[in-house]
Amino acid sequence: MPFSVSTSTQDGTATVTLTGELDAAGAPLFHDAVEKAAASGVAHLAIRAHDLSYMASAGLRSLVFARQKMGDHVRITVAGASPAVARTIRQAGFDRSVTLVDA
């Protein structure tokens, strides 16, 4: 499944929905969405990963980019990550910088 990103902003939350496989080819699309969210000054970046089937190391670097771009004052959640994607985030220790949620 090709990678895609959709975004929306409401009530101080930017929601970024990821679909497909987040790898080096898709990372720039995710970065663009994060840039837009950061520019809007939101307090929460909600990443919906329900339909994200795979996250490569480039995907982890994209989460690092999101954390740096949004700043420490912005809450970042990753919702609905598959067991494989959640395991990748945990094994990298990045679950200390973003919050994994089941919803």
N, CA, C and O atoms as a GROMACS GRO file, in nm:
protein
  412
    1MET      N    1   0.085  -0.117   0.000
    1MET     CA    2   0.000   0.000   0.000
    1MET      C    3   0.090   0.124   0.000
    1MET      O    4   0.180   0.134   0.083
    2PRO      N    5   0.066   0.217  -0.090
    2PRO     CA    6   0.149   0.338  -0.094
    2PRO      C    7   0.127   0.423   0.032
    2PRO      O    8   0.020   0.423   0.092
    3PHE      N    9   0.231   0.495   0.069
    3PHE     CA   10   0.225   0.579   0.188
    3PHE      C   11   0.147   0.706   0.157
    3PHE      O   12   0.162   0.766   0.050
    4SER      N   13   0.063   0.747   0.252
    4SER     CA   14  -0.008   0.873   0.238
    4SER      C   15  -0.024   0.938   0.375
    4SER      O   16  -0.019   0.873   0.479
    5VAL      N   17  -0.044   1.069   0.371
    5VAL     CA   18  -0.060   1.150   0.493
    5VAL      C   19  -0.179   1.241   0.472
    5VAL      O   20  -0.194   1.302   0.367
    6SER      N   21  -0.263   1.250   0.574
    6SER     CA   22  -0.368   1.351   0.572
    6SER      C   23  -0.363   1.425   0.706
    6SER      O   24  -0.326   1.368   0.808
    7THR      N   25  -0.400   1.552   0.703
    7THR     CA   26  -0.391   1.634   0.823
    7THR      C   27  -0.518   1.715   0.844
    7THR      O   28  -0.591   1.747   0.750
    8SER      N   29  -0.542   1.746   0.970
    8SER     CA   30  -0.648   1.839   1.007
    8SER      C   31  -0.608   1.905   1.138
    8SER      O   32  -0.530   1.849   1.216
    9THR      N   33  -0.661   2.024   1.162
    9THR     CA   34  -0.632   2.097   1.285
    9THR      C   35  -0.762   2.148   1.344
    9THR      O   36  -0.846   2.207   1.275
   10GLN      N   37  -0.778   2.122   1.475
   10GLN     CA   38  -0.898   2.167   1.543
   10GLN      C   39  -0.870   2.177   1.692
   10GLN      O   40  -0.811   2.087   1.752
   11ASP      N   41  -0.914   2.287   1.752
   11ASP     CA   42  -0.906   2.307   1.896
   11ASP      C   43  -0.767   2.281   1.955
   11ASP      O   44  -0.754   2.216   2.059
   12GLY      N   45  -0.664   2.332   1.888
   12GLY     CA   46  -0.528   2.320   1.941
   12GLY      C   47  -0.463   2.186   1.917
   12GLY      O   48  -0.354   2.161   1.969
   13THR      N   49  -0.527   2.100   1.838
   13THR     CA   50  -0.470   1.969   1.807
   13THR      C   51  -0.456   1.954   1.656
   13THR      O   52  -0.551   1.976   1.581
   14ALA      N   53  -0.336   1.918   1.614
   14ALA     CA   54  -0.313   1.881   1.474
   14ALA      C   55  -0.316   1.729   1.467
   14ALA      O   56  -0.242   1.661   1.538
   15THR      N   57  -0.402   1.676   1.382
   15THR     CA   58  -0.412   1.532   1.364
   15THR      C   59  -0.350   1.495   1.231
   15THR      O   60  -0.389   1.547   1.126
   16VAL      N   61  -0.253   1.404   1.236
   16VAL     CA   62  -0.184   1.357   1.117
   16VAL      C   63  -0.214   1.208   1.105
   16VAL      O   64  -0.177   1.129   1.193
   17THR      N   65  -0.280   1.170   0.998
   17THR     CA   66  -0.315   1.029   0.976
   17THR      C   67  -0.218   0.970   0.874
   17THR      O   68  -0.203   1.022   0.764
   18LEU      N   69  -0.154   0.860   0.914
   18LEU     CA   70  -0.055   0.793   0.830
   18LEU      C   71  -0.112   0.661   0.779
   18LEU      O   72  -0.172   0.586   0.855
   19THR      N   73  -0.092   0.634   0.652
   19THR     CA   74  -0.141   0.512   0.589
   19THR      C   75  -0.029   0.451   0.506
   19THR      O   76   0.043   0.522   0.436
   20GLY      N   77  -0.014   0.320   0.515
   20GLY     CA   78   0.085   0.251   0.434
   20GLY      C   79   0.214   0.224   0.509
   20GLY      O   80   0.211   0.189   0.627
   21GLU      N   81   0.327   0.241   0.442
   21GLU     CA   82   0.459   0.212   0.499
   21GLU      C   83   0.540   0.340   0.507
   21GLU      O   84   0.567   0.405   0.405
   22LEU      N   85   0.581   0.377   0.629
   22LEU     CA   86   0.661   0.497   0.649
   22LEU      C   87   0.809   0.459   0.639
   22LEU      O   88   0.867   0.402   0.731
   23ASP      N   89   0.867   0.492   0.525
   23ASP     CA   90   1.008   0.464   0.500
   23ASP      C   91   1.072   0.590   0.442
   23ASP      O   92   1.012   0.698   0.447
   24ALA      N   93   1.191   0.578   0.388
   24ALA     CA   94   1.263   0.695   0.337
   24ALA      C   95   1.186   0.766   0.226
   24ALA      O   96   1.196   0.888   0.214
   25ALA      N   97   1.112   0.694   0.147
   25ALA     CA   98   1.036   0.756   0.038
   25ALA      C   99   0.920   0.839   0.090
   25ALA      O  100   0.887   0.943   0.032
   26GLY      N  101   0.856   0.795   0.198
   26GLY     CA  102   0.740   0.866   0.252
   26GLY      C  103   0.772   0.970   0.356
   26GLY      O  104   0.689   1.057   0.385
   27ALA      N  105   0.891   0.964   0.414
   27ALA     CA  106   0.927   1.055   0.523
   27ALA      C  107   0.908   1.203   0.487
   27ALA      O  108   0.860   1.278   0.572
   28PRO      N  109   0.944   1.249   0.367
   28PRO     CA  110   0.924   1.392   0.336
   28PRO      C  111   0.777   1.436   0.346
   28PRO      O  112   0.750   1.550   0.383
   29LEU      N  113   0.684   1.349   0.312
   29LEU     CA  114   0.542   1.383   0.324
   29LEU      C  115   0.504   1.404   0.471
   29LEU      O  116   0.432   1.498   0.505
   30PHE      N  117   0.554   1.316   0.556
   30PHE     CA  118   0.529   1.329   0.699
   30PHE      C  119   0.594   1.456   0.753
   30PHE      O  120   0.533   1.527   0.833
   31HIS      N  121   0.715   1.485   0.710
   31HIS     CA  122   0.785   1.607   0.754
   31HIS      C  123   0.707   1.732   0.716
   31HIS      O  124   0.697   1.826   0.795
   32ASP      N  125   0.651   1.732   0.595
   32ASP     CA  126   0.570   1.848   0.553
   32ASP      C  127   0.450   1.867   0.645
   32ASP      O  128   0.418   1.980   0.682
   33ALA      N  129   0.385   1.758   0.681
   33ALA     CA  130   0.269   1.766   0.771
   33ALA      C  131   0.311   1.818   0.908
   33ALA      O  132   0.239   1.898   0.969
   34VAL      N  133   0.426   1.775   0.958
   34VAL     CA  134   0.476   1.822   1.087
   34VAL      C  135   0.510   1.971   1.079
   34VAL      O  136   0.480   2.046   1.172
   35GLU      N  137   0.572   2.012   0.970
   35GLU     CA  138   0.605   2.154   0.952
   35GLU      C  139   0.479   2.240   0.959
   35GLU      O  140   0.478   2.344   1.025
   36LYS      N  141   0.372   2.197   0.892
   36LYS     CA  142   0.247   2.272   0.895
   36LYS      C  143   0.187   2.276   1.034
   36LYS      O  144   0.136   2.379   1.078
   37ALA      N  145   0.194   2.164   1.104
   37ALA     CA  146   0.141   2.159   1.241
   37ALA      C  147   0.219   2.252   1.333
   37ALA      O  148   0.161   2.323   1.414
   38ALA      N  149   0.351   2.251   1.320
   38ALA     CA  150   0.435   2.338   1.403
   38ALA      C  151   0.405   2.484   1.375
   38ALA      O  152   0.401   2.566   1.467
   39ALA      N  153   0.385   2.518   1.249
   39ALA     CA  154   0.357   2.657   1.211
   39ALA      C  155   0.223   2.704   1.265
   39ALA      O  156   0.203   2.824   1.285
   40SER      N  157   0.130   2.611   1.288
   40SER     CA  158  -0.002   2.650   1.336
   40SER      C  159  -0.005   2.671   1.487
   40SER      O  160  -0.105   2.719   1.541
   41GLY      N  161   0.103   2.635   1.557
   41GLY     CA  162   0.112   2.662   1.700
   41GLY      C  163   0.023   2.575   1.787
   41GLY      O  164  -0.026   2.622   1.890
   42VAL      N  165   0.000   2.451   1.749
   42VAL     CA  166  -0.085   2.362   1.827
   42VAL      C  167  -0.016   2.316   1.955
   42VAL      O  168   0.106   2.323   1.968
   43ALA      N  169  -0.096   2.269   2.050
   43ALA     CA  170  -0.044   2.217   2.177
   43ALA      C  171  -0.034   2.065   2.176
   43ALA      O  172   0.027   2.005   2.265
   44HIS      N  173  -0.094   2.002   2.074
   44HIS     CA  174  -0.095   1.855   2.068
   44HIS      C  175  -0.083   1.812   1.922
   44HIS      O  176  -0.154   1.861   1.835
   45LEU      N  177   0.008   1.720   1.897
   45LEU     CA  178   0.022   1.657   1.766
   45LEU      C  179  -0.025   1.513   1.784
   45LEU      O  180   0.041   1.433   1.850
   46ALA      N  181  -0.139   1.481   1.725
   46ALA     CA  182  -0.196   1.347   1.734
   46ALA      C  183  -0.168   1.273   1.605
   46ALA      O  184  -0.219   1.308   1.499
   47ILE      N  185  -0.085   1.170   1.614
   47ILE     CA  186  -0.050   1.089   1.498
   47ILE      C  187  -0.137   0.964   1.501
   47ILE      O  188  -0.129   0.883   1.593
   48ARG      N  189  -0.220   0.950   1.400
   48ARG     CA  190  -0.308   0.833   1.389
   48ARG      C  191  -0.238   0.731   1.301
   48ARG      O  192  -0.216   0.753   1.182
   49ALA      N  193  -0.203   0.617   1.363
   49ALA     CA  194  -0.124   0.515   1.294
   49ALA      C  195  -0.202   0.386   1.272
   49ALA      O  196  -0.143   0.281   1.249
   50HIS      N  197  -0.334   0.392   1.278
   50HIS     CA  198  -0.417   0.273   1.264
   50HIS      C  199  -0.390   0.199   1.133
   50HIS      O  200  -0.394   0.076   1.130
   51ASP      N  201  -0.363   0.272   1.028
   51ASP     CA  202  -0.342   0.211   0.897
   51ASP      C  203  -0.196   0.217   0.852
   51ASP      O  204  -0.166   0.204   0.733
   52LEU      N  205  -0.107   0.237   0.948
   52LEU     CA  206   0.036   0.235   0.919
   52LEU      C  207   0.084   0.092   0.937
   52LEU      O  208   0.085   0.040   1.049
   53SER      N  209   0.123   0.028   0.829
   53SER     CA  210   0.158  -0.114   0.835
   53SER      C  211   0.305  -0.140   0.867
   53SER      O  212   0.341  -0.250   0.909
   54TYR      N  213   0.390  -0.040   0.849
   54TYR     CA  214   0.534  -0.061   0.866
   54TYR      C  215   0.601   0.072   0.893
   54TYR      O  216   0.563   0.175   0.836
   55MET      N  217   0.702   0.069   0.980
   55MET     CA  218   0.784   0.189   1.006
   55MET      C  219   0.931   0.150   1.000
   55MET      O  220   0.979   0.073   1.082
   56ALA      N  221   1.001   0.204   0.902
   56ALA     CA  222   1.144   0.182   0.886
   56ALA      C  223   1.220   0.278   0.976
   56ALA      O  224   1.160   0.360   1.046
   57SER      N  225   1.351   0.269   0.975
   57SER     CA  226   1.433   0.360   1.055
   57SER      C  227   1.409   0.505   1.014
   57SER      O  228   1.420   0.596   1.097
   58ALA      N  229   1.376   0.527   0.888
   58ALA     CA  230   1.344   0.663   0.844
   58ALA      C  231   1.218   0.714   0.913
   58ALA      O  232   1.204   0.834   0.936
   59GLY      N  233   1.127   0.624   0.945
   59GLY     CA  234   1.007   0.661   1.020
   59GLY      C  235   1.041   0.704   1.161
   59GLY      O  236   0.984   0.799   1.213
   60LEU      N  237   1.135   0.633   1.223
   60LEU     CA  238   1.180   0.673   1.356
   60LEU      C  239   1.248   0.810   1.351
   60LEU      O  240   1.225   0.894   1.438
   61ARG      N  241   1.330   0.831   1.249
   61ARG     CA  242   1.393   0.963   1.234
   61ARG      C  243   1.288   1.071   1.214
   61ARG      O  244   1.306   1.185   1.256
   62SER      N  245   1.178   1.035   1.149
   62SER     CA  246   1.069   1.130   1.129
   62SER      C  247   1.002   1.166   1.262
   62SER      O  248   0.963   1.280   1.283
   63LEU      N  249   0.990   1.069   1.352
   63LEU     CA  250   0.936   1.098   1.485
   63LEU      C  251   1.031   1.187   1.563
   63LEU      O  252   0.988   1.277   1.636
   64VAL      N  253   1.162   1.163   1.548
   64VAL     CA  254   1.260   1.251   1.612
   64VAL      C  255   1.247   1.391   1.556
   64VAL      O  256   1.250   1.489   1.632
   65PHE      N  257   1.232   1.404   1.425
   65PHE     CA  258   1.212   1.533   1.361
   65PHE      C  259   1.087   1.601   1.419
   65PHE      O  260   1.090   1.720   1.451
   66ALA      N  261   0.979   1.524   1.433
   66ALA     CA  262   0.854   1.581   1.486
   66ALA      C  263   0.876   1.632   1.628
   66ALA      O  264   0.830   1.741   1.663
   67ARG      N  265   0.944   1.554   1.710
   67ARG     CA  266   0.968   1.596   1.849
   67ARG      C  267   1.050   1.725   1.851
   67ARG      O  268   1.018   1.817   1.927
   68GLN      N  269   1.154   1.732   1.770
   68GLN     CA  270   1.238   1.852   1.766
   68GLN      C  271   1.163   1.971   1.709
   68GLN      O  272   1.175   2.082   1.761
   69LYS      N  273   1.087   1.950   1.605
   69LYS     CA  274   1.016   2.060   1.539
   69LYS      C  275   0.904   2.115   1.626
   69LYS      O  276   0.882   2.236   1.630
   70MET      N  277   0.833   2.027   1.694
   70MET     CA  278   0.719   2.070   1.775
   70MET      C  279   0.764   2.132   1.906
   70MET      O  280   0.693   2.216   1.961
   71GLY      N  281   0.879   2.092   1.957
   71GLY     CA  282   0.927   2.144   2.085
   71GLY      C  283   0.874   2.062   2.201
   71GLY      O  284   0.777   1.986   2.187
   72ASP      N  285   0.937   2.077   2.315
   72ASP     CA  286   0.902   1.997   2.432
   72ASP      C  287   0.766   2.033   2.491
   72ASP      O  288   0.708   1.953   2.564
   73HIS      N  289   0.716   2.151   2.461
   73HIS     CA  290   0.588   2.194   2.518
   73HIS      C  291   0.467   2.134   2.447
   73HIS      O  292   0.355   2.149   2.494
   74VAL      N  293   0.488   2.068   2.333
   74VAL     CA  294   0.379   2.009   2.256
   74VAL      C  295   0.372   1.859   2.286
   74VAL      O  296   0.472   1.788   2.278
   75ARG      N  297   0.254   1.813   2.322
   75ARG     CA  298   0.230   1.671   2.347
   75ARG      C  299   0.218   1.600   2.213
   75ARG      O  300   0.147   1.646   2.124
   76ILE      N  301   0.288   1.487   2.199
   76ILE     CA  302   0.279   1.406   2.077
   76ILE      C  303   0.229   1.268   2.116
   76ILE      O  304   0.288   1.201   2.201
   77THR      N  305   0.119   1.226   2.052
   77THR     CA  306   0.067   1.092   2.074
   77THR      C  307   0.068   1.016   1.943
   77THR      O  308   0.050   1.073   1.835
   78VAL      N  309   0.088   0.885   1.954
   78VAL     CA  310   0.078   0.795   1.840
   78VAL      C  311  -0.033   0.696   1.875
   78VAL      O  312  -0.017   0.613   1.964
   79ALA      N  313  -0.144   0.705   1.805
   79ALA     CA  314  -0.261   0.624   1.837
   79ALA      C  315  -0.279   0.511   1.737
   79ALA      O  316  -0.262   0.528   1.616
   80GLY      N  317  -0.314   0.394   1.790
   80GLY     CA  318  -0.350   0.282   1.706
   80GLY      C  319  -0.237   0.214   1.632
   80GLY      O  320  -0.261   0.148   1.531
   81ALA      N  321  -0.117   0.227   1.680
   81ALA     CA  322  -0.002   0.163   1.613
   81ALA      C  323  -0.016   0.011   1.621
   81ALA      O  324  -0.054  -0.044   1.725
   82SER      N  325   0.014  -0.055   1.512
   82SER     CA  326   0.014  -0.202   1.511
   82SER      C  327   0.120  -0.251   1.609
   82SER      O  328   0.211  -0.176   1.645
   83PRO      N  329   0.111  -0.376   1.653
   83PRO     CA  330   0.213  -0.429   1.743
   83PRO      C  331   0.355  -0.412   1.688
   83PRO      O  332   0.447  -0.381   1.763
   84ALA      N  333   0.374  -0.433   1.558
   84ALA     CA  334   0.507  -0.421   1.498
   84ALA      C  335   0.557  -0.277   1.502
   84ALA      O  336   0.674  -0.253   1.534
   85VAL      N  337   0.471  -0.182   1.469
   85VAL     CA  338   0.511  -0.040   1.471
   85VAL      C  339   0.537   0.005   1.615
   85VAL      O  340   0.636   0.074   1.641
   86ALA      N  341   0.450  -0.033   1.707
   86ALA     CA  342   0.469   0.004   1.848
   86ALA      C  343   0.599  -0.056   1.902
   86ALA      O  344   0.672   0.009   1.977
   87ARG      N  345   0.628  -0.181   1.864
   87ARG     CA  346   0.752  -0.245   1.908
   87ARG      C  347   0.874  -0.170   1.856
   87ARG      O  348   0.971  -0.152   1.928
   88THR      N  349   0.869  -0.126   1.730
   88THR     CA  350   0.980  -0.048   1.673
   88THR      C  351   1.002   0.080   1.753
   88THR      O  352   1.116   0.115   1.783
   89ILE      N  353   0.896   0.148   1.787
   89ILE     CA  354   0.906   0.273   1.865
   89ILE      C  355   0.962   0.244   2.003
   89ILE      O  356   1.048   0.318   2.052
   90ARG      N  357   0.913   0.138   2.068
   90ARG     CA  358   0.961   0.104   2.203
   90ARG      C  359   1.107   0.059   2.202
   90ARG      O  360   1.186   0.100   2.287
   91GLN      N  361   1.144  -0.025   2.106
   91GLN     CA  362   1.282  -0.075   2.100
   91GLN      C  363   1.382   0.038   2.080
   91GLN      O  364   1.496   0.029   2.127
   92ALA      N  365   1.341   0.142   2.012
   92ALA     CA  366   1.429   0.257   1.993
   92ALA      C  367   1.428   0.348   2.116
   92ALA      O  368   1.505   0.444   2.123
   93GLY      N  369   1.341   0.318   2.213
   93GLY     CA  370   1.332   0.401   2.333
   93GLY      C  371   1.256   0.530   2.310
   93GLY      O  372   1.257   0.620   2.394
   94PHE      N  373   1.189   0.539   2.196
   94PHE     CA  374   1.123   0.664   2.163
   94PHE      C  375   0.987   0.678   2.230
   94PHE      O  376   0.923   0.783   2.220
   95ASP      N  377   0.943   0.573   2.298
   95ASP     CA  378   0.818   0.582   2.372
   95ASP      C  379   0.832   0.671   2.495
   95ASP      O  380   0.735   0.695   2.566
   96ARG      N  381   0.953   0.720   2.519
   96ARG     CA  382   0.975   0.819   2.627
   96ARG      C  383   0.956   0.962   2.576
   96ARG      O  384   0.944   1.056   2.655
   97SER      N  385   0.952   0.977   2.444
   97SER     CA  386   0.935   1.110   2.384
   97SER      C  387   0.796   1.132   2.324
   97SER      O  388   0.751   1.246   2.309
   98VAL      N  389   0.730   1.022   2.290
   98VAL     CA  390   0.593   1.029   2.241
   98VAL      C  391   0.511   0.931   2.324
   98VAL      O  392   0.566   0.838   2.383
   99THR      N  393   0.382   0.954   2.330
   99THR     CA  394   0.294   0.865   2.407
   99THR      C  395   0.220   0.774   2.311
   99THR      O  396   0.150   0.820   2.220
  100LEU      N  397   0.235   0.643   2.332
  100LEU     CA  398   0.160   0.545   2.254
  100LEU      C  399   0.024   0.524   2.319
  100LEU      O  400   0.016   0.497   2.439
  101VAL      N  401  -0.082   0.536   2.242
  101VAL     CA  402  -0.217   0.513   2.292
  101VAL      C  403  -0.288   0.415   2.202
  101VAL      O  404  -0.258   0.406   2.083
  102ASP      N  405  -0.382   0.340   2.259
  102ASP     CA  406  -0.452   0.236   2.185
  102ASP      C  407  -0.562   0.290   2.095
  102ASP      O  408  -0.596   0.227   1.994
  103ALA      N  409  -0.617   0.403   2.129
  103ALA     CA  410  -0.736   0.452   2.057
  103ALA      C  411  -0.711   0.477   1.911
  103ALA      O  412  -0.801   0.518   1.838
   0.00000   0.00000   0.00000
